Amino acid sequence: MKLDIGKWAVVILLSFLTSGCSSIRARTETSDNKWPVYPGVQLDVKETGKLFSSENSDPVLVKGIMSIIYAIDLPISSVFDTAVAPYDLYQSQARK
């Protein structure tokens, strides 16, 4: 049985893309008068903190899967947030 590397690469890439990018999610959920810099990284850290707080009653399996998704998304969000940092700085100054 021969492994097709291209098909596996597409499956892995699609699984990363469907996990959700916190940078995009944070920018769509932000209010008009408050525009943060590095919102994706901030959202990943906040969601990870809420995941392991005492108020969260999710099963351990769900916490484990979500922590893996946040760990994968954090470097992606930091690269994306760095790329659009000039726009974020402009928006934060323009909305004051």
C-alpha positions in Angstrom: 0.0 0.0 0.0 1.5 3.2 -1.1 0.9 6.4 0.9 0.0 9.5 -1.1 1.8 12.4 0.6 -0.2 15.0 -1.3 -3.5 13.7 -0.1 -2.3 13.6 3.5 -0.9 17.1 3.2 -4.3 18.4 2.0 -6.1 16.6 4.9 -3.7 18.1 7.5 -3.9 21.5 6.0 -7.7 21.5 5.9 -7.9 20.3 9.5 -5.7 23.2 10.5 -7.9 25.7 8.6 -11.1 24.3 9.9 -9.9 24.5 13.5 -10.6 28.3 13.4 -8.3 31.1 13.5 -8.5 33.2 16.6 -7.2 36.3 14.8 -10.1 36.3 12.4 -12.6 35.5 15.1 -11.3 38.2 17.4 -11.5 40.8 14.7 -15.1 40.0 13.8 -16.2 40.0 17.5 -14.5 43.3 18.5 -16.6 46.4 19.2 -16.3 49.4 17.0 -14.8 51.7 19.6 -12.2 49.3 21.0 -9.7 47.9 18.5 -6.9 45.8 20.2 -3.5 45.0 18.8 -2.7 41.3 18.6 -6.3 40.3 19.3 -5.9 36.7 18.1 -3.1 36.0 20.6 -5.1 37.7 23.4 -8.1 35.5 22.5 -6.1 32.3 22.5 -4.6 33.1 25.9 -8.0 34.1 27.3 -9.7 31.0 26.0 -7.0 28.7 27.3 -7.3 30.3 30.7 -11.0 29.8 30.7 -10.5 26.2 29.6 -8.6 25.3 32.8 -10.5 27.5 35.2 -12.5 26.0 38.0 -15.7 27.3 36.5 -15.3 25.1 33.4 -17.1 21.7 33.7 -16.2 20.2 30.3 -14.9 16.7 30.3 -11.1 16.1 30.3 -11.2 14.8 26.8 -12.7 18.1 25.5 -10.2 20.1 27.5 -7.4 18.1 26.0 -8.6 18.5 22.4 -9.3 22.2 22.8 -5.9 22.8 24.4 -4.2 21.1 21.4 -6.2 23.3 19.0 -5.2 26.5 20.9 -1.6 25.3 21.0 -1.6 24.9 17.2 -3.5 28.2 16.6 -1.3 30.3 18.8 1.7 30.5 16.5 -0.5 30.9 13.5 -2.4 33.8 15.2 0.9 35.4 16.2 2.2 35.4 12.7 -1.0 36.7 11.3 -1.3 39.4 14.0 2.2 40.5 13.3 1.5 40.8 9.6 -1.5 43.0 10.2 -0.1 44.9 13.2 0.3 48.2 11.2 -3.4 48.0 10.3 -4.4 47.3 13.9 -2.3 50.2 15.1 -4.0 52.5 12.5 -7.4 51.3 13.5 -6.7 51.7 17.2 -5.6 55.3 16.7 -8.4 56.1 14.3 -11.2 54.9 16.6 -10.2 57.1 19.6 
